[in-house]
Amino acid sequence: MEPTLRKPFGVLGILAFITAYSALIAHFAEAIFRLPFWVQLLLFAVLGIIWVFPLRPLLLWMETGKFR
């Protein structure tokens, strides 16, 4: 099996996505911290999980070379 550049490019894509995602969350942090504690807890739990779903096609591509 011949090595490909899919994994290094995929890792760069993941890092770029996480950087942009965290910058977006940081942008709204002041508004989030005004919310009641239990809403913050729920929101951060959801935001901590959903970042994975947009990366699924990228992870599939890294492993198989196909987006589906």
mmCIF file of the N, C-alpha and C atoms, coordinates in Angstrom:
data_MODEL
# 
_entry.id   MODEL 
# 
loop_
_atom_site.group_PDB 
_atom_site.id 
_atom_site.type_symbol 
_atom_site.label_atom_id 
_atom_site.label_alt_id 
_atom_site.label_comp_id 
_atom_site.label_asym_id 
_atom_site.label_entity_id 
_atom_site.label_seq_id 
_atom_site.pdbx_PDB_ins_code 
_atom_site.Cartn_x 
_atom_site.Cartn_y 
_atom_site.Cartn_z 
_atom_site.occupancy 
_atom_site.B_iso_or_equiv 
_atom_site.pdbx_formal_charge 
_atom_site.auth_seq_id 
_atom_site.auth_comp_id 
_atom_site.auth_asym_id 
_atom_site.auth_atom_id 
_atom_site.pdbx_PDB_model_num 
ATOM 1   N N  . MET A 1 1  ? 0.850   -1.172 0.000  1.00 0.00 ? 1  MET A N  1 
ATOM 2   C CA . MET A 1 1  ? 0.000   0.000  0.000  1.00 0.00 ? 1  MET A CA 1 
ATOM 3   C C  . MET A 1 1  ? 0.900   1.242  0.000  1.00 0.00 ? 1  MET A C  1 
ATOM 4   N N  . GLU A 1 2  ? 0.609   2.143  -0.892 1.00 0.00 ? 2  GLU A N  1 
ATOM 5   C CA . GLU A 1 2  ? 1.412   3.352  -1.039 1.00 0.00 ? 2  GLU A CA 1 
ATOM 6   C C  . GLU A 1 2  ? 0.907   4.448  -0.103 1.00 0.00 ? 2  GLU A C  1 
ATOM 7   N N  . PRO A 1 3  ? 1.810   5.111  0.618  1.00 0.00 ? 3  PRO A N  1 
ATOM 8   C CA . PRO A 1 3  ? 1.381   6.188  1.516  1.00 0.00 ? 3  PRO A CA 1 
ATOM 9   C C  . PRO A 1 3  ? 0.785   7.366  0.731  1.00 0.00 ? 3  PRO A C  1 
ATOM 10  N N  . THR A 1 4  ? -0.185  8.006  1.335  1.00 0.00 ? 4  THR A N  1 
ATOM 11  C CA . THR A 1 4  ? -0.822  9.165  0.701  1.00 0.00 ? 4  THR A CA 1 
ATOM 12  C C  . THR A 1 4  ? -0.733  10.363 1.639  1.00 0.00 ? 4  THR A C  1 
ATOM 13  N N  . LEU A 1 5  ? -1.092  11.506 1.123  1.00 0.00 ? 5  LEU A N  1 
ATOM 14  C CA . LEU A 1 5  ? -1.094  12.734 1.921  1.00 0.00 ? 5  LEU A CA 1 
ATOM 15  C C  . LEU A 1 5  ? -2.446  13.005 2.574  1.00 0.00 ? 5  LEU A C  1 
ATOM 16  N N  . ARG A 1 6  ? -3.364  12.034 2.463  1.00 0.00 ? 6  ARG A N  1 
ATOM 17  C CA . ARG A 1 6  ? -4.698  12.246 3.033  1.00 0.00 ? 6  ARG A CA 1 
ATOM 18  C C  . ARG A 1 6  ? -4.647  12.505 4.530  1.00 0.00 ? 6  ARG A C  1 
ATOM 19  N N  . LYS A 1 7  ? -3.888  11.706 5.259  1.00 0.00 ? 7  LYS A N  1 
ATOM 20  C CA . LYS A 1 7  ? -3.864  11.866 6.724  1.00 0.00 ? 7  LYS A CA 1 
ATOM 21  C C  . LYS A 1 7  ? -3.206  13.170 7.157  1.00 0.00 ? 7  LYS A C  1 
ATOM 22  N N  . PRO A 1 8  ? -2.054  13.556 6.619  1.00 0.00 ? 8  PRO A N  1 
ATOM 23  C CA . PRO A 1 8  ? -1.516  14.865 7.030  1.00 0.00 ? 8  PRO A CA 1 
ATOM 24  C C  . PRO A 1 8  ? -2.443  16.029 6.678  1.00 0.00 ? 8  PRO A C  1 
ATOM 25  N N  . PHE A 1 9  ? -3.047  16.003 5.485  1.00 0.00 ? 9  PHE A N  1 
ATOM 26  C CA . PHE A 1 9  ? -3.985  17.066 5.117  1.00 0.00 ? 9  PHE A CA 1 
ATOM 27  C C  . PHE A 1 9  ? -5.236  17.001 5.992  1.00 0.00 ? 9  PHE A C  1 
ATOM 28  N N  . GLY A 1 10 ? -5.671  15.806 6.328  1.00 0.00 ? 10 GLY A N  1 
ATOM 29  C CA . GLY A 1 10 ? -6.824  15.654 7.206  1.00 0.00 ? 10 GLY A CA 1 
ATOM 30  C C  . GLY A 1 10 ? -6.568  16.213 8.590  1.00 0.00 ? 10 GLY A C  1 
ATOM 31  N N  . VAL A 1 11 ? -5.379  15.953 9.121  1.00 0.00 ? 11 VAL A N  1 
ATOM 32  C CA . VAL A 1 11 ? -5.026  16.486 10.439 1.00 0.00 ? 11 VAL A CA 1 
ATOM 33  C C  . VAL A 1 11 ? -5.002  18.010 10.395 1.00 0.00 ? 11 VAL A C  1 
ATOM 34  N N  . LEU A 1 12 ? -4.454  18.582 9.338  1.00 0.00 ? 12 LEU A N  1 
ATOM 35  C CA . LEU A 1 12 ? -4.456  20.043 9.193  1.00 0.00 ? 12 LEU A CA 1 
ATOM 36  C C  . LEU A 1 12 ? -5.886  20.576 9.105  1.00 0.00 ? 12 LEU A C  1 
ATOM 37  N N  . GLY A 1 13 ? -6.755  19.851 8.399  1.00 0.00 ? 13 GLY A N  1 
ATOM 38  C CA . GLY A 1 13 ? -8.156  20.246 8.311  1.00 0.00 ? 13 GLY A CA 1 
ATOM 39  C C  . GLY A 1 13 ? -8.849  20.189 9.667  1.00 0.00 ? 13 GLY A C  1 
ATOM 40  N N  . ILE A 1 14 ? -8.574  19.150 10.431 1.00 0.00 ? 14 ILE A N  1 
ATOM 41  C CA . ILE A 1 14 ? -9.157  19.023 11.769 1.00 0.00 ? 14 ILE A CA 1 
ATOM 42  C C  . ILE A 1 14 ? -8.688  20.165 12.667 1.00 0.00 ? 14 ILE A C  1 
ATOM 43  N N  . LEU A 1 15 ? -7.391  20.454 12.629 1.00 0.00 ? 15 LEU A N  1 
ATOM 44  C CA . LEU A 1 15 ? -6.862  21.547 13.444 1.00 0.00 ? 15 LEU A CA 1 
ATOM 45  C C  . LEU A 1 15 ? -7.462  22.892 13.044 1.00 0.00 ? 15 LEU A C  1 
ATOM 46  N N  . ALA A 1 16 ? -7.625  23.106 11.748 1.00 0.00 ? 16 ALA A N  1 
ATOM 47  C CA . ALA A 1 16 ? -8.233  24.357 11.275 1.00 0.00 ? 16 ALA A CA 1 
ATOM 48  C C  . ALA A 1 16 ? -9.688  24.451 11.733 1.00 0.00 ? 16 ALA A C  1 
ATOM 49  N N  . PHE A 1 17 ? -10.412 23.347 11.642 1.00 0.00 ? 17 PHE A N  1 
ATOM 50  C CA . PHE A 1 17 ? -11.812 23.349 12.061 1.00 0.00 ? 17 PHE A CA 1 
ATOM 51  C C  . PHE A 1 17 ? -11.936 23.614 13.557 1.00 0.00 ? 17 PHE A C  1 
ATOM 52  N N  . ILE A 1 18 ? -11.124 22.939 14.362 1.00 0.00 ? 18 ILE A N  1 
ATOM 53  C CA . ILE A 1 18 ? -11.199 23.114 15.815 1.00 0.00 ? 18 ILE A CA 1 
ATOM 54  C C  . ILE A 1 18 ? -10.827 24.545 16.193 1.00 0.00 ? 18 ILE A C  1 
ATOM 55  N N  . THR A 1 19 ? -9.845  25.123 15.499 1.00 0.00 ? 19 THR A N  1 
ATOM 56  C CA . THR A 1 19 ? -9.469  26.510 15.765 1.00 0.00 ? 19 THR A CA 1 
ATOM 57  C C  . THR A 1 19 ? -10.626 27.456 15.451 1.00 0.00 ? 19 THR A C  1 
ATOM 58  N N  . ALA A 1 20 ? -11.248 27.270 14.302 1.00 0.00 ? 20 ALA A N  1 
ATOM 59  C CA . ALA A 1 20 ? -12.372 28.133 13.918 1.00 0.00 ? 20 ALA A CA 1 
ATOM 60  C C  . ALA A 1 20 ? -13.568 27.922 14.851 1.00 0.00 ? 20 ALA A C  1 
ATOM 61  N N  . TYR A 1 21 ? -13.846 26.684 15.213 1.00 0.00 ? 21 TYR A N  1 
ATOM 62  C CA . TYR A 1 21 ? -14.964 26.376 16.096 1.00 0.00 ? 21 TYR A CA 1 
ATOM 63  C C  . TYR A 1 21 ? -14.749 27.001 17.471 1.00 0.00 ? 21 TYR A C  1 
ATOM 64  N N  . SER A 1 22 ? -13.552 26.864 18.013 1.00 0.00 ? 22 SER A N  1 
ATOM 65  C CA . SER A 1 22 ? -13.289 27.435 19.332 1.00 0.00 ? 22 SER A CA 1 
ATOM 66  C C  . SER A 1 22 ? -13.306 28.965 19.293 1.00 0.00 ? 22 SER A C  1 
ATOM 67  N N  . ALA A 1 23 ? -12.850 29.555 18.188 1.00 0.00 ? 23 ALA A N  1 
ATOM 68  C CA . ALA A 1 23 ? -12.917 31.017 18.054 1.00 0.00 ? 23 ALA A CA 1 
ATOM 69  C C  . ALA A 1 23 ? -14.372 31.481 18.000 1.00 0.00 ? 23 ALA A C  1 
ATOM 70  N N  . LEU A 1 24 ? -15.218 30.729 17.329 1.00 0.00 ? 24 LEU A N  1 
ATOM 71  C CA . LEU A 1 24 ? -16.645 31.062 17.265 1.00 0.00 ? 24 LEU A CA 1 
ATOM 72  C C  . LEU A 1 24 ? -17.290 30.988 18.644 1.00 0.00 ? 24 LEU A C  1 
ATOM 73  N N  . ILE A 1 25 ? -16.987 29.940 19.387 1.00 0.00 ? 25 ILE A N  1 
ATOM 74  C CA . ILE A 1 25 ? -17.537 29.796 20.737 1.00 0.00 ? 25 ILE A CA 1 
ATOM 75  C C  . ILE A 1 25 ? -16.998 30.914 21.639 1.00 0.00 ? 25 ILE A C  1 
ATOM 76  N N  . ALA A 1 26 ? -15.715 31.235 21.507 1.00 0.00 ? 26 ALA A N  1 
ATOM 77  C CA . ALA A 1 26 ? -15.125 32.306 22.317 1.00 0.00 ? 26 ALA A CA 1 
ATOM 78  C C  . ALA A 1 26 ? -15.765 33.650 22.001 1.00 0.00 ? 26 ALA A C  1 
ATOM 79  N N  . HIS A 1 27 ? -16.153 33.838 20.750 1.00 0.00 ? 27 HIS A N  1 
ATOM 80  C CA . HIS A 1 27 ? -16.813 35.080 20.358 1.00 0.00 ? 27 HIS A CA 1 
ATOM 81  C C  . HIS A 1 27 ? -18.136 35.267 21.114 1.00 0.00 ? 27 HIS A C  1 
ATOM 82  N N  . PHE A 1 28 ? -18.840 34.187 21.328 1.00 0.00 ? 28 PHE A N  1 
ATOM 83  C CA . PHE A 1 28 ? -20.133 34.247 22.014 1.00 0.00 ? 28 PHE A CA 1 
ATOM 84  C C  . PHE A 1 28 ? -20.031 33.970 23.515 1.00 0.00 ? 28 PHE A C  1 
ATOM 85  N N  . ALA A 1 29 ? -18.818 33.825 24.037 1.00 0.00 ? 29 ALA A N  1 
ATOM 86  C CA . ALA A 1 29 ? -18.625 33.449 25.442 1.00 0.00 ? 29 ALA A CA 1 
ATOM 87  C C  . ALA A 1 29 ? -19.252 34.457 26.410 1.00 0.00 ? 29 ALA A C  1 
ATOM 88  N N  . GLU A 1 30 ? -19.128 35.741 26.124 1.00 0.00 ? 30 GLU A N  1 
ATOM 89  C CA . GLU A 1 30 ? -19.685 36.741 27.033 1.00 0.00 ? 30 GLU A CA 1 
ATOM 90  C C  . GLU A 1 30 ? -21.197 36.575 27.169 1.00 0.00 ? 30 GLU A C  1 
ATOM 91  N N  . ALA A 1 31 ? -21.865 36.335 26.060 1.00 0.00 ? 31 ALA A N  1 
ATOM 92  C CA . ALA A 1 31 ? -23.316 36.129 26.103 1.00 0.00 ? 31 ALA A CA 1 
ATOM 93  C C  . ALA A 1 31 ? -23.656 34.816 26.801 1.00 0.00 ? 31 ALA A C  1 
ATOM 94  N N  . ILE A 1 32 ? -22.844 33.803 26.598 1.00 0.00 ? 32 ILE A N  1 
ATOM 95  C CA . ILE A 1 32 ? -23.101 32.508 27.233 1.00 0.00 ? 32 ILE A CA 1 
ATOM 96  C C  . ILE A 1 32 ? -22.963 32.621 28.743 1.00 0.00 ? 32 ILE A C  1 
ATOM 97  N N  . PHE A 1 33 ? -21.965 33.358 29.204 1.00 0.00 ? 33 PHE A N  1 
ATOM 98  C CA . PHE A 1 33 ? -21.728 33.464 30.643 1.00 0.00 ? 33 PHE A CA 1 
ATOM 99  C C  . PHE A 1 33 ? -22.773 34.323 31.356 1.00 0.00 ? 33 PHE A C  1 
ATOM 100 N N  . ARG A 1 34 ? -23.612 35.004 30.638 1.00 0.00 ? 34 ARG A N  1 
ATOM 101 C CA . ARG A 1 34 ? -24.722 35.747 31.244 1.00 0.00 ? 34 ARG A CA 1 
ATOM 102 C C  . ARG A 1 34 ? -25.911 34.830 31.558 1.00 0.00 ? 34 ARG A C  1 
ATOM 103 N N  . LEU A 1 35 ? -25.920 33.669 30.961 1.00 0.00 ? 35 LEU A N  1 
ATOM 104 C CA . LEU A 1 35 ? -27.025 32.728 31.150 1.00 0.00 ? 35 LEU A CA 1 
ATOM 105 C C  . LEU A 1 35 ? -26.933 32.070 32.523 1.00 0.00 ? 35 LEU A C  1 
ATOM 106 N N  . PRO A 1 36 ? -28.048 31.524 33.005 1.00 0.00 ? 36 PRO A N  1 
ATOM 107 C CA . PRO A 1 36 ? -28.007 30.785 34.276 1.00 0.00 ? 36 PRO A CA 1 
ATOM 108 C C  . PRO A 1 36 ? -27.053 29.580 34.173 1.00 0.00 ? 36 PRO A C  1 
ATOM 109 N N  . PHE A 1 37 ? -26.549 29.170 35.331 1.00 0.00 ? 37 PHE A N  1 
ATOM 110 C CA . PHE A 1 37 ? -25.546 28.097 35.366 1.00 0.00 ? 37 PHE A CA 1 
ATOM 111 C C  . PHE A 1 37 ? -26.020 26.823 34.680 1.00 0.00 ? 37 PHE A C  1 
ATOM 112 N N  . TRP A 1 38 ? -27.240 26.404 34.938 1.00 0.00 ? 38 TRP A N  1 
ATOM 113 C CA . TRP A 1 38 ? -27.706 25.131 34.371 1.00 0.00 ? 38 TRP A CA 1 
ATOM 114 C C  . TRP A 1 38 ? -27.828 25.213 32.848 1.00 0.00 ? 38 TRP A C  1 
ATOM 115 N N  . VAL A 1 39 ? -28.153 26.389 32.315 1.00 0.00 ? 39 VAL A N  1 
ATOM 116 C CA . VAL A 1 39 ? -28.218 26.566 30.861 1.00 0.00 ? 39 VAL A CA 1 
ATOM 117 C C  . VAL A 1 39 ? -26.806 26.523 30.277 1.00 0.00 ? 39 VAL A C  1 
ATOM 118 N N  . GLN A 1 40 ? -25.856 27.149 30.971 1.00 0.00 ? 40 GLN A N  1 
ATOM 119 C CA . GLN A 1 40 ? -24.461 27.094 30.537 1.00 0.00 ? 40 GLN A CA 1 
ATOM 120 C C  . GLN A 1 40 ? -23.966 25.656 30.508 1.00 0.00 ? 40 GLN A C  1 
ATOM 121 N N  . LEU A 1 41 ? -24.272 24.924 31.558 1.00 0.00 ? 41 LEU A N  1 
ATOM 122 C CA . LEU A 1 41 ? -23.847 23.528 31.656 1.00 0.00 ? 41 LEU A CA 1 
ATOM 123 C C  . LEU A 1 41 ? -24.385 22.710 30.484 1.00 0.00 ? 41 LEU A C  1 
ATOM 124 N N  . LEU A 1 42 ? -25.661 22.863 30.210 1.00 0.00 ? 42 LEU A N  1 
ATOM 125 C CA . LEU A 1 42 ? -26.278 22.142 29.098 1.00 0.00 ? 42 LEU A CA 1 
ATOM 126 C C  . LEU A 1 42 ? -25.689 22.586 27.759 1.00 0.00 ? 42 LEU A C  1 
ATOM 127 N N  . LEU A 1 43 ? -25.526 23.887 27.583 1.00 0.00 ? 43 LEU A N  1 
ATOM 128 C CA . LEU A 1 43 ? -25.000 24.421 26.326 1.00 0.00 ? 43 LEU A CA 1 
ATOM 129 C C  . LEU A 1 43 ? -23.578 23.943 26.072 1.00 0.00 ? 43 LEU A C  1 
ATOM 130 N N  . PHE A 1 44 ? -22.728 24.020 27.083 1.00 0.00 ? 44 PHE A N  1 
ATOM 131 C CA . PHE A 1 44 ? -21.352 23.574 26.893 1.00 0.00 ? 44 PHE A CA 1 
ATOM 132 C C  . PHE A 1 44 ? -21.266 22.065 26.685 1.00 0.00 ? 44 PHE A C  1 
ATOM 133 N N  . ALA A 1 45 ? -22.158 21.296 27.293 1.00 0.00 ? 45 ALA A N  1 
ATOM 134 C CA . ALA A 1 45 ? -22.189 19.855 27.052 1.00 0.00 ? 45 ALA A CA 1 
ATOM 135 C C  . ALA A 1 45 ? -22.547 19.567 25.594 1.00 0.00 ? 45 ALA A C  1 
ATOM 136 N N  . VAL A 1 46 ? -23.560 20.268 25.082 1.00 0.00 ? 46 VAL A N  1 
ATOM 137 C CA . VAL A 1 46 ? -23.968 20.082 23.685 1.00 0.00 ? 46 VAL A CA 1 
ATOM 138 C C  . VAL A 1 46 ? -22.866 20.553 22.737 1.00 0.00 ? 46 VAL A C  1 
ATOM 139 N N  . LEU A 1 47 ? -22.305 21.734 22.995 1.00 0.00 ? 47 LEU A N  1 
ATOM 140 C CA . LEU A 1 47 ? -21.244 22.262 22.136 1.00 0.00 ? 47 LEU A CA 1 
ATOM 141 C C  . LEU A 1 47 ? -19.992 21.393 22.180 1.00 0.00 ? 47 LEU A C  1 
ATOM 142 N N  . GLY A 1 48 ? -19.765 20.727 23.298 1.00 0.00 ? 48 GLY A N  1 
ATOM 143 C CA . GLY A 1 48 ? -18.616 19.852 23.422 1.00 0.00 ? 48 GLY A CA 1 
ATOM 144 C C  . GLY A 1 48 ? -18.773 18.544 22.673 1.00 0.00 ? 48 GLY A C  1 
ATOM 145 N N  . ILE A 1 49 ? -19.997 18.210 22.304 1.00 0.00 ? 49 ILE A N  1 
ATOM 146 C CA . ILE A 1 49 ? -20.243 16.963 21.573 1.00 0.00 ? 49 ILE A CA 1 
ATOM 147 C C  . ILE A 1 49 ? -20.439 17.202 20.081 1.00 0.00 ? 49 ILE A C  1 
ATOM 148 N N  . ILE A 1 50 ? -21.151 18.264 19.705 1.00 0.00 ? 50 ILE A N  1 
ATOM 149 C CA . ILE A 1 50 ? -21.543 18.418 18.297 1.00 0.00 ? 50 ILE A CA 1 
ATOM 150 C C  . ILE A 1 50 ? -20.401 18.782 17.362 1.00 0.00 ? 50 ILE A C  1 
ATOM 151 N N  . TRP A 1 51 ? -19.253 19.207 17.896 1.00 0.00 ? 51 TRP A N  1 
ATOM 152 C CA . TRP A 1 51 ? -18.153 19.566 16.998 1.00 0.00 ? 51 TRP A CA 1 
ATOM 153 C C  . TRP A 1 51 ? -17.653 18.353 16.209 1.00 0.00 ? 51 TRP A C  1 
ATOM 154 N N  . VAL A 1 52 ? -17.923 17.156 16.697 1.00 0.00 ? 52 VAL A N  1 
ATOM 155 C CA . VAL A 1 52 ? -17.435 15.947 16.034 1.00 0.00 ? 52 VAL A CA 1 
ATOM 156 C C  . VAL A 1 52 ? -18.216 15.655 14.748 1.00 0.00 ? 52 VAL A C  1 
ATOM 157 N N  . PHE A 1 53 ? -19.498 15.966 14.710 1.00 0.00 ? 53 PHE A N  1 
ATOM 158 C CA . PHE A 1 53 ? -20.342 15.576 13.584 1.00 0.00 ? 53 PHE A CA 1 
ATOM 159 C C  . PHE A 1 53 ? -19.930 16.188 12.242 1.00 0.00 ? 53 PHE A C  1 
ATOM 160 N N  . PRO A 1 54 ? -19.539 17.458 12.165 1.00 0.00 ? 54 PRO A N  1 
ATOM 161 C CA . PRO A 1 54 ? -19.081 17.982 10.869 1.00 0.00 ? 54 PRO A CA 1 
ATOM 162 C C  . PRO A 1 54 ? -17.758 17.360 10.399 1.00 0.00 ? 54 PRO A C  1 
ATOM 163 N N  . LEU A 1 55 ? -17.011 16.755 11.319 1.00 0.00 ? 55 LEU A N  1 
ATOM 164 C CA . LEU A 1 55 ? -15.727 16.153 10.950 1.00 0.00 ? 55 LEU A CA 1 
ATOM 165 C C  . LEU A 1 55 ? -15.863 14.728 10.431 1.00 0.00 ? 55 LEU A C  1 
ATOM 166 N N  . ARG A 1 56 ? -17.025 14.144 10.549 1.00 0.00 ? 56 ARG A N  1 
ATOM 167 C CA . ARG A 1 56 ? -17.208 12.756 10.114 1.00 0.00 ? 56 ARG A CA 1 
ATOM 168 C C  . ARG A 1 56 ? -16.813 12.534 8.654  1.00 0.00 ? 56 ARG A C  1 
ATOM 169 N N  . PRO A 1 57 ? -17.258 13.361 7.702  1.00 0.00 ? 57 PRO A N  1 
ATOM 170 C CA . PRO A 1 57 ? -16.833 13.135 6.312  1.00 0.00 ? 57 PRO A CA 1 
ATOM 171 C C  . PRO A 1 57 ? -15.311 13.246 6.138  1.00 0.00 ? 57 PRO A C  1 
ATOM 172 N N  . LEU A 1 58 ? -14.697 14.165 6.845  1.00 0.00 ? 58 LEU A N  1 
ATOM 173 C CA . LEU A 1 58 ? -13.245 14.314 6.748  1.00 0.00 ? 58 LEU A CA 1 
ATOM 174 C C  . LEU A 1 58 ? -12.536 13.076 7.297  1.00 0.00 ? 58 LEU A C  1 
ATOM 175 N N  . LEU A 1 59 ? -13.006 12.567 8.423  1.00 0.00 ? 59 LEU A N  1 
ATOM 176 C CA . LEU A 1 59 ? -12.402 11.366 8.996  1.00 0.00 ? 59 LEU A CA 1 
ATOM 177 C C  . LEU A 1 59 ? -12.589 10.155 8.084  1.00 0.00 ? 59 LEU A C  1 
ATOM 178 N N  . LEU A 1 60 ? -13.763 10.038 7.471  1.00 0.00 ? 60 LEU A N  1 
ATOM 179 C CA . LEU A 1 60 ? -13.994 8.949  6.514  1.00 0.00 ? 60 LEU A CA 1 
ATOM 180 C C  . LEU A 1 60 ? -13.063 9.067  5.318  1.00 0.00 ? 60 LEU A C  1 
ATOM 181 N N  . TRP A 1 61 ? -12.889 10.281 4.821  1.00 0.00 ? 61 TRP A N  1 
ATOM 182 C CA . TRP A 1 61 ? -12.000 10.503 3.686  1.00 0.00 ? 61 TRP A CA 1 
ATOM 183 C C  . TRP A 1 61 ? -10.560 10.150 4.046  1.00 0.00 ? 61 TRP A C  1 
ATOM 184 N N  . MET A 1 62 ? -10.147 10.506 5.240  1.00 0.00 ? 62 MET A N  1 
ATOM 185 C CA . MET A 1 62 ? -8.789  10.202 5.670  1.00 0.00 ? 62 MET A CA 1 
ATOM 186 C C  . MET A 1 62 ? -8.540  8.701  5.685  1.00 0.00 ? 62 MET A C  1 
ATOM 187 N N  . GLU A 1 63 ? -9.522  7.927  6.073  1.00 0.00 ? 63 GLU A N  1 
ATOM 188 C CA . GLU A 1 63 ? -9.360  6.480  6.183  1.00 0.00 ? 63 GLU A CA 1 
ATOM 189 C C  . GLU A 1 63 ? -9.589  5.737  4.864  1.00 0.00 ? 63 GLU A C  1 
ATOM 190 N N  . THR A 1 64 ? -10.570 6.200  4.075  1.00 0.00 ? 64 THR A N  1 
ATOM 191 C CA . THR A 1 64 ? -10.961 5.419  2.896  1.00 0.00 ? 64 THR A CA 1 
ATOM 192 C C  . THR A 1 64 ? -10.695 6.108  1.578  1.00 0.00 ? 64 THR A C  1 
ATOM 193 N N  . GLY A 1 65 ? -10.573 7.409  1.573  1.00 0.00 ? 65 GLY A N  1 
ATOM 194 C CA . GLY A 1 65 ? -10.430 8.143  0.323  1.00 0.00 ? 65 GLY A CA 1 
ATOM 195 C C  . GLY A 1 65 ? -11.761 8.540  -0.279 1.00 0.00 ? 65 GLY A C  1 
ATOM 196 N N  . LYS A 1 66 ? -12.859 8.187  0.398  1.00 0.00 ? 66 LYS A N  1 
ATOM 197 C CA . LYS A 1 66 ? -14.207 8.532  -0.061 1.00 0.00 ? 66 LYS A CA 1 
ATOM 198 C C  . LYS A 1 66 ? -14.915 9.298  1.048  1.00 0.00 ? 66 LYS A C  1 
ATOM 199 N N  . PHE A 1 67 ? -15.798 10.212 0.658  1.00 0.00 ? 67 PHE A N  1 
ATOM 200 C CA . PHE A 1 67 ? -16.522 10.995 1.647  1.00 0.00 ? 67 PHE A CA 1 
ATOM 201 C C  . PHE A 1 67 ? -17.766 10.287 2.171  1.00 0.00 ? 67 PHE A C  1 
ATOM 202 N N  . ARG A 1 68 ? -18.172 9.209  1.561  1.00 0.00 ? 68 ARG A N  1 
ATOM 203 C CA . ARG A 1 68 ? -19.367 8.481  2.016  1.00 0.00 ? 68 ARG A CA 1 
ATOM 204 C C  . ARG A 1 68 ? -19.034 7.051  2.299  1.00 0.00 ? 68 ARG A C  1 
# 
